[in-house]
Amino acid sequence: MLYVIQGEDVAGSLPQRLAARPAHLARLQALQDAGRLLLAGPFPAIDAIDPGPAGFSGSLIVAEFASLADAQAWAAADPYVDAGVYAQVTVKPFRKVLPA
């Protein structure tokens, strides 16, 4: 089943985010290589593709996991969690309808 993982950044998290980004991307790449990643990306803190020093307000991941518990465990082990980037992480089941 698909699950949405949404992380909400703490204020001023850009330095921690940049430091943890290679490890974060490596985990996402592993999901992609396994054919389990639907999409992933950050929320710019301002209306710009590259927000510069404004940074990001959070991230969204949609990926396949065997269960909600597995998705929660994967999210809890994210390098952004360990680095203190996220103030909160929400994991929810997701049912894709479109595009088919």
C-alpha positions in Angstrom: 0.0 0.0 0.0 1.1 3.6 -0.5 1.8 5.9 2.4 2.3 9.7 2.6 5.1 10.8 4.8 5.0 14.6 5.5 7.7 16.3 7.6 7.2 19.8 8.9 10.5 21.6 9.4 11.5 23.5 12.5 12.2 27.2 11.9 15.7 27.9 10.6 16.4 24.2 9.7 18.3 24.9 6.4 21.8 24.2 7.8 20.7 20.9 9.3 18.8 20.0 6.2 21.8 20.6 3.9 24.1 18.6 6.2 21.7 15.6 6.3 20.6 15.8 2.7 23.0 13.3 1.2 21.9 10.5 3.6 18.3 11.5 3.2 18.6 11.2 -0.6 20.4 7.9 -0.4 17.4 6.4 1.5 15.0 7.8 -1.1 17.2 6.4 -3.9 17.0 3.0 -2.3 13.2 3.2 -2.3 13.3 4.3 -6.0 15.6 1.5 -6.9 13.2 -1.0 -5.3 10.3 0.5 -7.3 8.6 1.7 -4.2 8.9 5.5 -4.5 6.0 7.4 -6.2 7.3 10.9 -5.5 9.3 12.9 -3.1 10.4 16.5 -2.6 10.5 19.6 -0.3 8.1 22.4 0.2 10.0 25.7 -0.5 9.4 28.2 2.3 8.6 30.9 -0.4 7.0 30.8 -3.8 10.2 29.9 -5.7 11.7 26.7 -7.0 15.0 27.7 -5.4 14.1 29.5 -2.1 17.7 30.3 -1.3 18.3 31.2 2.3 14.5 31.1 3.0 14.9 27.3 2.9 12.1 24.9 3.1 9.0 24.4 5.3 8.9 20.6 5.0 8.9 17.5 2.8 6.5 15.1 1.2 7.2 11.5 0.3 4.7 9.0 -1.2 6.0 5.5 -1.2 4.9 1.9 -0.9 5.4 0.0 2.3 4.0 -3.3 3.6 2.2 -1.7 6.5 1.6 1.6 8.3 4.0 0.4 11.0 6.7 -0.2 8.4 6.1 3.3 6.9 6.3 4.9 10.4 9.5 3.0 11.2 11.1 4.1 7.9 10.0 7.7 8.6 11.3 7.7 12.1 14.8 6.6 10.9 15.1 9.4 8.4 18.3 11.4 8.6 16.3 14.6 8.7 14.6 13.4 12.0 18.1 12.6 13.5 19.4 16.0 12.4 16.5 17.9 14.0 15.2 19.2 10.7 11.6 18.1 11.3 9.5 19.3 14.2 6.8 16.8 13.3 6.3 13.9 10.9 2.9 12.5 9.8 2.4 9.2 8.1 -0.9 8.3 6.5 -2.2 5.6 4.2 -2.7 6.9 0.7 -4.9 5.7 -2.2 -3.8 6.9 -5.6 -6.6 7.5 -8.0 -5.1 9.7 -10.8 -3.2 9.5 -13.0 -4.2 5.9 -13.6 
